[in-house]
Amino acid sequence: MQREPPTMRISWICLAVVSAGILGFGLVVAVAPPAGDALLYRTDALATAGLGLFGGLITLVPFRRCERWAWFVLWFYPLFWLAHLVFRLPPGTDHVHQVVFIALSLAGLLLPKREFFRQMPISVRRVW
């Protein structure tokens, strides 16, 4: 079995932390929604938890296998957090966590770029 490069390990851990944060926030709000329209909050919270769960699964399986499609799909994370920061969307009012999640997701995607885009041997390439 081949060991993964340190940059790959750091990158999937960064993306897993972002996924866990999204999943955790969704679960907390689903269990204890803020005052107001509890049904709407729970619905949004379950969708958020699903986003965190799917992102985590993509990170832990195809991303770690260096499947290029997973790298492209996970660019949703920095865009998601950038939109939250620019439009001052919840959760919270300090927005520090959004900057942290943007940094983590960018690090997680940029560190292993070579792993995803190195030249494959001819025997492995697909003919399109």
C-alpha angles and dihedrals in degrees: 000000000000121000117236117242115258091244090057092050092049092047098052091045090053091050092045090054090053090048092048091050092053093044092047094049091049093050094047093051091045091055098039110020118189120256114285128049099008094181093055092047092049091049092051090044093054090049089050092049089051091052090052093046095049092044090050093050091048089049096048099044120023096021091053088049088056093243103169095216090062091055090054094045093051091060082085089080100064090041091050093051093042089055089050091051098044095046094038093237124172149289100089133342101246095067092202090121090055092056090047092050091047090052093046094048093046091049090048092053102038100044096064097039092117091053091057098041107037117124113273120219113262091247090060099043120103120231111228 
